[in-house]
Amino acid sequence: MKTLLFFILSIFLLAANSGSVNSQCRLGEEDAGVYKQMQFSMQNGLYGDAKIRAKVLIIKYGNSCPELYYDAGWLSFMTESWWDTIEFMRLALRTLEFSNQRLLFAYAAVGIAYFNVDYSTEAIAYLDKAISLDARADYYKYRGLAYYKLEEYNYALTDFQEAKRLGSEFNSSESDIFWDAASKLKEKL
């Protein structure tokens, strides 16, 4: 799980360099300072602090500065605040025009967050969108885990095999799930 978080962090850092809130929003001088403090906290791993600053700016600017939804969603993902991730990234998806990397991360983050709160059907829908943009191993793995929770062993096994083919690493509990899905699929046949 932590490996995936660091992998997705690298995606965000690439995407973050493609623009900033100030280019999309008109922040007052004081609020621009709050935004700079937020960026500093993000860059230094102080995600909780940065998330508070993002929420303060969202309260003030809301839809007039939708890039803040993305930032708050990313920060929520990094702090494993799954419901906040879902809320902010879904708002971002509705209000922003995304670069491909940010769109990819937004769909993947919502899918992984839904998986972590046991909403497997919703997780699959968002991971489908992420995979359609870029078929990454960990997205297949999470989708496979969601299918497994739904007892859709054929789909789970197919996704696990694709994840493995693309180079995903499986921890011991994920390997157990992989083999359990294979045995349950054999039982059904």
N, C-alpha and C positions, 0 to 999 in steps of 0.2 A: 504494500500500500504506500509506504513512504517513498519507494523508488518511483512510483507513478507520480506522486506529488512533486518530486524534484524534476521529473521529466516534463510535467505540465508547467512547472515554474519556468523552465527554459523556453517553452512555447510562449508563455506570457511575456517574458523579457524580450523576445524577438518581436512580438506584436506591439509591446509598449513603445518600442522605438519608432513605430510608424506614425505617431502623432501624440498630441497631448490634449488635455481638457481645455487649456487656454486657447487652442486653435479652433475649438468648436463652441466654446462658451465665453460669455462675457462676464468674468468674475470681477467683483470689486477689488480694490487694492488689498484690503484686509483679508478677503476670502482667497485671493491669489496666494497670500502668505500661508493661509491654512492649507491650501492645496500643495504648496511647496513642502510644508512640514509633513503632509501625508505622503508625498513621494519619497521624502527622506526616510520616513519610517518604513515604507515598503521596501526600499533598497537595503535597509539594514535589518530586515527580518522582524520588525516590530509591528506585526500584522494587526494585533488587537488595537494598538494606538492609531494606526492608519485607518482601520475600519471605523473607529469612532469619528475621526475627522471626515471621512467620506460620508457617513450618515448625517453629520451636521450640515455638510454642503448640500446633500440631497434634500434635506428638509427645506433649505432656503431656495434651492434652484429647481428641484424636481425635473420635470420633462424639458425644461428649457436648457438643461445641461445633461442629456442622457448618458454621456460618457461616464459620468459618476456611477451610474448603475453597474456598468461593466467593472469599474474599479472595486466597488463594494462587493460585487459577486465574486471577483477573483480573491479578494481578501477574506471573504466568508469561506471560500473553498479552502484556502490555505490554513484557516483556523478550524476547519472541519465543522463549520456551522452550516449544516446541510440545508435546513429550511431557508436560511438567509441566502444561501447560494442559489437555490431554486428561485426565490422571489426576485432577487436582483438581476440574475442572468436572464430570466424570462422578461423582465422589464427592459433590459438592454436589447434583447432580441426583437422586441416590438418597436423600439424607438430609435435604434441606431442603424446607420449604414456601416457595415463591417468590412474590414479587410478580411481576406480569407483566413488568416491565422486566428484572428479574434473570433470570427464566426465559428470556426472549428472548435476552439477552446470553449466558447459559450455553450454549444450543443453538448460537448463532452462533459463539461462541468455539471450541467443540469442532469444529464444521464447518470453520471456517477453519484451525484447527490441523491437522486431518486432511488438508485440502487441501495444506498446507505440508509435510507429511511423505509426500506422494504416496499417500495412502489415499483415493482419489477416491470409491469406493463409500460408505465411511463418511462422508466429507465431505458427500455428497449427502443421506444420511439425516438428518444433523443440520441441515443447511441447510433441508431440507424442513420440519422442525419449526419452525425459526426463521421461515421464510416463512409458515407457517400461523398464526403469532402476529402477525406484522407484515411485510407484503410490502415490504421495503426494497430499494432499488436495488442496493446493494453485495452483499446476500445472493444476489440473482439473478446478479450478475456472477460471484461466486465459484462458485456452483453451475454456471453456464455453463462456467467454466474447468475444473471437475471433469469435467463431461460431455465437454468437448473432449479431456481427457487419456484418457478412456475411448473416444474415437473415436465418440461418440454425437453427431454433428454436428447432427442435427435438433434435439435437445433443447438443445444448446449454443447454437445460433443463436436459438432461441426465448427462452432465458434472457437472452442478450446484448441482444436487441431489447427485452425487458421492462425490463432494467436501464437501457438508454438512454432508454426512454420515461419511466421514473421519475426520470431526471435524473442517472444515474451518469456520471461522467467516466471516460474510458478513456485510459490512457497509450499511448505509441506501440507498445509490445510487445503490449499487450492489444488494440489496434486491429488489429494484424497478425493476431492469433489470431482475432479476429472475422471478418475478411475471409477468412482461410484456411479457417475452418469453413464459410463460405458457399460458397467454391469447391469444397471437398471434398463438400459436400452436393449441389452441382450435378453433380459427377462421378458420384455414386451414382445420380442420376436419369437 
